[in-house]
Amino acid sequence: MTQRAVIIGGGLAGIAAALRLAEAGWCPIVLETRKKLGGRATSFPDQRSGQALDNCQHVLMGCFTALLDLYDRLGVTDQIEWHERLYWYREDGGVDLLKPGRLPAPLHTAGSFRRMKLLTRAEKAGIRRAMWKMLRGGRGLRGTWRTRTFGAFLDEMRQSSEAIRLFWDTIIISACNLPSHQVAAEHGMQVFQEAFLGSRWAGTMGLSTVPLAALYDPAEALIRESGGELRLGCSVREICLEQNRAVGVMTGDSMERGQAVITTVPPDRLGKLLPEDVRRNDRRLSALSRFSFSPILGVHLHWPTQVMTLPHLVLSGRPVHWIFNKGVDEHGRQHLHCVISAADEWMPLDEQQILARVLDELKGPLPETVGLEPVSVRAVKEKHATFAATPEIEPDRPPAAPGAVGVHGGDIESLYLAGDWSATGWPATMEGAVRSGYAAAAAASGTPSGIEDIPAARVARWLGVDR
Ligand SMILES: Cc1cc2nc3c(=O)[nH]c(=O)nc-3n(C[C@H](O)[C@H](O)[C@H](O)COP(=O)(O)OP(=O)(O)OC[C@H]3O[C@@H](n4cnc5c(N)ncnc54)[C@H](O)[C@@H]3O)c2cc1C
């Protein structure tokens, strides 16, 4: 008989788990509160602009192997546009280009980095020193620094406050949604070891050319082909247990049964689906309340005319971190999207106040916006955008599978945990979410997860980046 798995949540982790289980011959039943798939990486119809807008621009990298595998299964890989060049706006008004040259990784960006006017010679020398340390230290270095922040590592490498503000934090805040002095050192190092030093392809930036929600359109048919179901607008109220085994979930007044239950909801939501005494006994669930979150603000602006020609700008050391050029429509209106990560101080502001601050920030990099009114504005605040990947929370990120029977005693059998906050080895990213879904599906079905890291280029490997 086909085995049924109940999957709570239709974000990336839920979609990934469903497709992997379907492939393993299981029947996945996906239950999603909202009327659409994608969770935190999705889009919505915006009445003001008349367009489908992403809740926020989502960036992927060449090293996102599991996400790319999922896009491949969905048949949407050709909807991703790749950018090798990064345009950095300097406070003096100029633009630096960071791009791979002819040399092999890890030296592929060395030439353009040398030409960047953003940093002084001394700052660049300091950055090279820290990069060299991470290159030679490999994965072992991450282990050594497990209990400390990336900022502590930068301090030990004697990085100046300007180098941190203009270079390190510009990258780390965007990649990890926390500044260097808060994020776990292992994630900061991972960003540079895998995306910057490991290989040329790993650091290439991918952007969807269609609204994010459209990427998941093929998922429903794939789930149904396996005999599974996708139920949108369906909230799970409770995970049902018999003795210490998960046997299904309650939605409204009915129970959905399954041989396995996979939850992909964030930790604060999961805490509400199980009674406290049960959570206390499962070593994976006892620390749910210790997770904290970091917000992201995305601001969509539509302009009456074209105000930007470059595909994007990284605003180094500025309060607005990125401007993405989303194109000009048939009426000549240009859509820009501004992203502010680790946006705690922006959260109390209303849309008018946000707009005033953003317009002020655009004056330098986009002088054509001065004196021009945007035709439509939409600010999207995501207060719980990502869990805060601090060193303190790392040991509390739970594995997918319950502990072996008799060893930990209390872990709930047949309950599998997924979501970007679980123990993926990644900060909160689309890649982490997909890896978690694959890992939970593999644990439930007893099949290999098939997750593979991107191999480092020959010279980078020889120097030790992945040791
Ligand atoms: C503004 C913003 C910008 C981001 N930018 C990037 C980026 O550039 N690059 C990147 O890699 N990552 C980015 N991320 C992170 C990325 O979006 C997440 O890591 C990823 O989408 C998490 O997927 P998930 O499936 O683990 O969780 P979620 O997407 O949260 O999915 C969980 C799902 O469960 C559903 N649910 C909750 N409770 C219930 C219930 N009781 N019953 C049924 N369903 C329920 C929710 O509706 C949701 O759909 C960003 C996130 C945000 C918010």
Ligand as a Chemical Component Dictionary entry (heavy atoms), coordinates in Angstrom:
data_LIG
# 
_chem_comp.id                   LIG 
_chem_comp.type                 NON-POLYMER 
_chem_comp.pdbx_formal_charge   0 
_chem_comp.three_letter_code    LIG 
# 
loop_
_chem_comp_atom.comp_id 
_chem_comp_atom.atom_id 
_chem_comp_atom.alt_atom_id 
_chem_comp_atom.type_symbol 
_chem_comp_atom.charge 
_chem_comp_atom.model_Cartn_x 
_chem_comp_atom.model_Cartn_y 
_chem_comp_atom.model_Cartn_z 
_chem_comp_atom.pdbx_ordinal 
LIG C1  C1  C 0 11.699 39.505 2.816  1  
LIG C2  C2  C 0 12.524 38.259 2.642  2  
LIG C3  C3  C 0 13.616 38.265 1.790  3  
LIG C4  C4  C 0 14.374 37.101 1.632  4  
LIG N1  N1  N 0 15.406 37.098 0.741  5  
LIG C5  C5  C 0 16.044 35.932 0.486  6  
LIG C6  C6  C 0 17.019 35.865 -0.536 7  
LIG O1  O1  O 0 17.312 36.847 -1.218 8  
LIG N2  N2  N 0 17.631 34.667 -0.763 9  
LIG C7  C7  C 0 17.319 33.552 -0.033 10 
LIG O2  O2  O 0 17.886 32.490 -0.304 11 
LIG N3  N3  N 0 16.408 33.598 0.955  12 
LIG C8  C8  C 0 15.760 34.748 1.229  13 
LIG N4  N4  N 0 14.810 34.798 2.198  14 
LIG C9  C9  C 0 14.605 33.603 3.049  15 
LIG C10 C10 C 0 13.687 32.595 2.361  16 
LIG O3  O3  O 0 12.520 33.228 1.884  17 
LIG C11 C11 C 0 13.283 31.540 3.379  18 
LIG O4  O4  O 0 14.452 31.004 3.972  19 
LIG C12 C12 C 0 12.509 30.383 2.781  20 
LIG O5  O5  O 0 11.526 30.831 1.884  21 
LIG C13 C13 C 0 11.864 29.602 3.934  22 
LIG O6  O6  O 0 11.110 28.531 3.421  23 
LIG P1  P1  P 0 10.416 27.508 4.423  24 
LIG O7  O7  O 0 9.641  26.551 3.588  25 
LIG O8  O8  O 0 11.403 26.968 5.377  26 
LIG O9  O9  O 0 9.415  28.366 5.331  27 
LIG P2  P2  P 0 8.137  29.226 4.920  28 
LIG O10 O10 O 0 8.354  29.865 3.616  29 
LIG O11 O11 O 0 7.836  30.097 6.084  30 
LIG O12 O12 O 0 6.986  28.129 4.746  31 
LIG C14 C14 C 0 6.174  27.682 5.801  32 
LIG C15 C15 C 0 4.751  27.598 5.279  33 
LIG O13 O13 O 0 3.915  27.051 6.300  34 
LIG C16 C16 C 0 2.658  27.689 6.242  35 
LIG N5  N5  N 0 2.013  27.501 7.556  36 
LIG C17 C17 C 0 2.320  28.089 8.728  37 
LIG N6  N6  N 0 1.530  27.610 9.724  38 
LIG C18 C18 C 0 0.723  26.684 9.145  39 
LIG C19 C19 C 0 -0.307 25.843 9.639  40 
LIG N7  N7  N 0 -0.660 25.848 10.927 41 
LIG N8  N8  N 0 -0.944 25.013 8.761  42 
LIG C20 C20 C 0 -0.600 24.976 7.443  43 
LIG N9  N9  N 0 0.363  25.777 6.927  44 
LIG C21 C21 C 0 1.017  26.607 7.764  45 
LIG C22 C22 C 0 3.010  29.137 5.932  46 
LIG O14 O14 O 0 1.910  29.831 5.390  47 
LIG C23 C23 C 0 4.152  28.946 4.923  48 
LIG O15 O15 O 0 3.670  28.909 3.601  49 
LIG C24 C24 C 0 14.048 35.939 2.387  50 
LIG C25 C25 C 0 12.954 35.945 3.236  51 
LIG C26 C26 C 0 12.194 37.084 3.360  52 
LIG C27 C27 C 0 10.991 37.049 4.252  53 
# 
loop_
_chem_comp_bond.comp_id 
_chem_comp_bond.atom_id_1 
_chem_comp_bond.atom_id_2 
_chem_comp_bond.value_order 
_chem_comp_bond.pdbx_ordinal 
LIG C1  C2  SING 1  
LIG C2  C3  SING 2  
LIG C2  C26 DOUB 3  
LIG C3  C4  DOUB 4  
LIG C4  N1  SING 5  
LIG C4  C24 SING 6  
LIG N1  C5  DOUB 7  
LIG C5  C6  SING 8  
LIG C5  C8  SING 9  
LIG C6  O1  DOUB 10 
LIG C6  N2  SING 11 
LIG N2  C7  SING 12 
LIG C7  O2  DOUB 13 
LIG C7  N3  SING 14 
LIG N3  C8  DOUB 15 
LIG C8  N4  SING 16 
LIG N4  C9  SING 17 
LIG N4  C24 SING 18 
LIG C9  C10 SING 19 
LIG C10 O3  SING 20 
LIG C10 C11 SING 21 
LIG C11 O4  SING 22 
LIG C11 C12 SING 23 
LIG C12 O5  SING 24 
LIG C12 C13 SING 25 
LIG C13 O6  SING 26 
LIG O6  P1  SING 27 
LIG P1  O7  DOUB 28 
LIG P1  O8  SING 29 
LIG P1  O9  SING 30 
LIG O9  P2  SING 31 
LIG P2  O10 DOUB 32 
LIG P2  O11 SING 33 
LIG P2  O12 SING 34 
LIG O12 C14 SING 35 
LIG C14 C15 SING 36 
LIG C15 O13 SING 37 
LIG C15 C23 SING 38 
LIG O13 C16 SING 39 
LIG C16 N5  SING 40 
LIG C16 C22 SING 41 
LIG N5  C17 SING 42 
LIG N5  C21 SING 43 
LIG C17 N6  DOUB 44 
LIG N6  C18 SING 45 
LIG C18 C19 SING 46 
LIG C18 C21 DOUB 47 
LIG C19 N7  SING 48 
LIG C19 N8  DOUB 49 
LIG N8  C20 SING 50 
LIG C20 N9  DOUB 51 
LIG N9  C21 SING 52 
LIG C22 O14 SING 53 
LIG C22 C23 SING 54 
LIG C23 O15 SING 55 
LIG C24 C25 DOUB 56 
LIG C25 C26 SING 57 
LIG C26 C27 SING 58 
# 
